[in-house]
Amino acid sequence: MRIKNFKLEEYFAKYEFNVEYSLCSSDCESFSVDELLTLEKESIDDLKKVWLGYTESTGNPLLREKISQIYSNINPEEVIVFSGAEEAIFVLMNVLLNKDDHLIVQYPAYQSLYEIATAIGCKVTKWLMDEEKHWELNLQFLESSITSSTKCIVVNFPHNPSGFLPTKDFYKKLINIAQEHNIYLLSDEVYKFLEYVKADRLPSACDLYDKSCSIGVMSKSYGLAGLRIGWLATRDKALYKKIASFKNYTTICNSALSEFFAILALRNRNKILKRNLEIINRNLILLDSFFNKYDKIFAWIKPRAGSIAFPRLLIGDTVEDFCLGLLKEKSVLLMPSTNYEYGNRHFRIGFGRKNMPEALQKLEEYLKEQYKEYL
Ligand SMILES: Cc1ncc(COP(=O)(O)O)c(C=O)c1O
């Protein structure tokens, strides 16, 4: 397979570990091993007993059971555990898609959601979100783009990078369209459970529609990216079998230690999610007032869920120049939209980390020093 470079991940690899503040990360504040172990009294003793042989290829049965409980209509045998959501997407696309298949992908998007299909030789239609309408998607466009070779629709709610979340009514209609046309639905749900209003939370695609795959991960909402534990849930048994078989060519099985910590975290998921949402809510109040204050410099659409947003730079320079200047002067990292192949005006900002208020202060200093004429 020949595949284009993953721009966003390369940008992180270049800068993330050399800056003081990452103000564009999408994962919530993480935990130390010690913090996770203090969630349960006997956990250190249990940790000592973890056997470090190969593990079950589809995932530790207890972990699959814990994951299946997140859904309302999924059995443990319908869950397969991967090394992050990234491996789940890679394997699914390789199993599902053939050259010349047609795919419709919500856009802008996390690059693997369209690049793997492109590398396989699929035709990809970008389903463009409408910034003027708070990043909404048009279902008529979707329906009119479907052809006899359309194999799959790819969506990501809550959305990376805009924080967009559609209504439940929209989501129902979307699933109906996929169902009517007998098309697969890949639903990337890695930011689920970070809705600011609980009633806005969408059901999972895999609970509603047999030809769908829901993808989840410990990295984002739970803040445990270092575990590299993600999963795919589907009721399509034939597809599941093929996915499980392909995994023997990628990672075979998961890390036993990571599975142990993922089980521990999922047993305490309410506590973890509550802590992360508290950080997000506190940071979002600051961001809202920051962007309202500097509305001559930025266009701000408040997200509805998740730990990231996608403001637009209104003034002169390209967003790449703006971000590189901030990085050089203040050691604060923002993610320019060029890494999403989405023009040179937007940037991703992340607010799931505890130190976001300090990073935002640095950004404000930078504006005061460099963009006085706009203040
Ligand atoms: C929408 C989306 N899907 C998948 C992934 C991959 O997640 P992970 O790094 O945990 O494998 C990311 C990571 O940024 C993402 O934003």
The ligand as a Gaussian input file, in Angstrom:
#p B3LYP/6-31G(d) Opt

LIG

0 1
 C      -11.597000      11.337000      15.004000
 C      -10.419000      10.511000      15.430000
 N      -10.424000       9.189000      15.161000
 C       -9.398000       8.409000      15.516000
 C       -8.306000       8.911000      16.172000
 C       -7.169000       8.005000      16.558000
 O       -7.199000       7.768000      17.930000
 P       -5.997000       7.009000      18.654000
 O       -4.813000       7.898000      18.546000
 O       -6.396000       6.886000      20.044000
 O       -5.803000       5.733000      17.979000
 C       -8.247000      10.274000      16.461000
 C       -7.065000      10.867000      17.118000
 O       -6.842000      12.045000      17.121000
 C       -9.350000      11.084000      16.095000
 O       -9.376000      12.404000      16.377000

